[in-house]
């Protein structure tokens, strides 16, 4: 327990009354009670291996407290068995790649059997022109919305492509997560004694 001592004491029991501003009086010294159960050494007295920091595990996405010198952004459970963790990440990566393959197969099937397949080549050419900066995204978006509003086979292809693109974008986000997890597993494995 910290007490403020001043010369002379301001109260009968020897404790000073701190000013209302929250500042410690100029003549005060802070003494520490060795029997205080909640006392802890100052952070500067701790060794770096004893200082803890909060991380989010790259594999299970749980928060954990780890030492500052921890070799990877992995919680203790994921660090305990790196082979099992690596297998978990591999299964997650495979599942995402399977979803991407399925989405691509469904898109190609929709395109192959669509009566607007020939019109799709013009749409592809317009997307390439935007990517090469020969056309603007705003012009493509306006034409895209107009063709969707007209309905018909081309509108169905445009909607199907939007679904395909959304699925692959989401899969890309998930793949990035799994790749970050794998990088942390690799870092942890390199830091272990062989």
N, C-alpha and C positions, 0 to 999 in steps of 0.2 A: 504494500500500500504506500502511495506517495504522500508525503506530508510536506508542507511548506514551513520552514523555520526562518524566522526573522529576528533581528536584534533590535529592540527587545520584543518578546512575544506580544501579540495583539490580543490574545484570549487567555483565559485562566489556565487552560490545559496545554498551552505552549504552541498551539497551531495558529498560523496566520490566516487572516481572512483575505483571500485574493481579491484584487480590485474588480469592479464590475466590468471592466474592459476585457477581462480574460487574460491580461498580461500577468506574468509572475513578477512580484515586487523585486526591485533592483537588488536588495540585500538578501533575497531568499536563496536558499540552496535546496535542492530536491534530494531527499534521502529515500532509500529503498528499504522496504521491510523484507528481510530474507524469508519470512514465513508466509509471504503472499503466494497463494496457490496459482494466481493468474499472471504472475510476473513472467516476463520472457526477456531474453537478452535482446539488446538492440540489433536491428538487422545487419548493421555493419560488423557486429561481432560474429555473425554466423559465417561459416565457410560456404563457398558457392555450392558445394554438394549438399549442404543442409538447407539452403534457401529453396523454397518451393514456389512454383508458378502454376497457374491454371492453363491447361491446354484443352483443345478439342481433338479427340482421337480421330485420325484420318480414316480409320477403318470402321469403327462402330459409331462414330460421331457423338460419343459421350464425353462429358467434361471430366477431367482428372487433374489431381494435384501431383506434380512430378518435380524432382530436383531440377535446378537450372541447368545442370550438365547432362540432362537426360539425352540419350543419343538420337531420339526420334520423336515425332509427334504421335506417339502411340500410348494408350493407357497401359496400366500394369497387366491387365488381363490379356490384351493383344500382344504384349511383349513376352508374356510367359511362354507361349508356344508359337514361335514364328512360322513353323511349317503349317500348322493348322490355320493361322491367320492368312498365310500366303494362299492356301487352298480356298479359303473363303473369298478372298479377293479375286482369284481366278474364276471361281464359279459365278461371281457377280459380273465380271467382265464378259464371260461367255454368254450369260443370260442377256446382257445388253446387245452384244453382237448378234445373237439369234433374233432378237426383236428387230434390229436393223435389217437383217437379211429377209425376215418375213415381210416387213414394210416395203422393201424394195421389190420383192416378188409380187406382192399384191398390186403395187403401182404399175409394174411392167405388164402384168396380166390385164389390168384396167386399160392401159394404153394400147396394148396389142389388139384388144377386141373392141376398141372404140371406133365408131364411124368417123370421129373427128381426129383420127391419128395424123392425117396429112396436115390438118390445121395446127397441130401441136408443134410441128417443125418451125412454124412462124413464131410461136410463143417462145420456143427455145432460142431462136435467133434474136428475139427482142431481149430476152434475159442476158444473152451473151453481149449484146450491144450495151446494155446498162453496165455490165461488169467491166467492159473495155472502155467505158466513159464516152461512148459514141451516142448514147441516149441517156435521158434522165430517168431516175427512179419514179418521179412523179408522173411522167408520161406513161410509163409502164403500168403503174398502179391505176391510173385513170382508165386505160384501155382494158386492163384486167377486170375492173369493176363493171365496166360497160358490157363486156362479153358475158360476165356472170349474170348480170341482170337480164340479158337477152334470153337466157335459158338454152336448152338443147344439149347436144352431145358435148360441145366444147365447154359449156358451163360445168357439166358433170366432171370433165377432165380437170378443169381449173380447181374445183372443190376437192377432188381426189388428190391433186398435187399439193394443195394447202395442207391436207391431213398428213400426207406423206412427209412434207417438209417439217411440220410441227413434231411428228414422231421422231424424225432423224435429229432435229434440234435437241429434243429432250434426251435422246440417247447420247448425243454428243456431250451434254452436261454430265450425264451419269458416267460416261467413259472417262471424262476428265477427273471426276471424283475417284474412280477406281485407279487411275494412273497415279494420282497424288498419293493414294494409299499404298500402292506398290512401291513408289519412290521412298516412302517412309519405312516400309518393311526392309527395303534394300539398305537404307542407312542404318537401321537397327542391326541388321545382320552383319554389316561391315564393322560395327562397333563391338560386336561380341567376340569373346576369346574363342579361337578355334582349337 
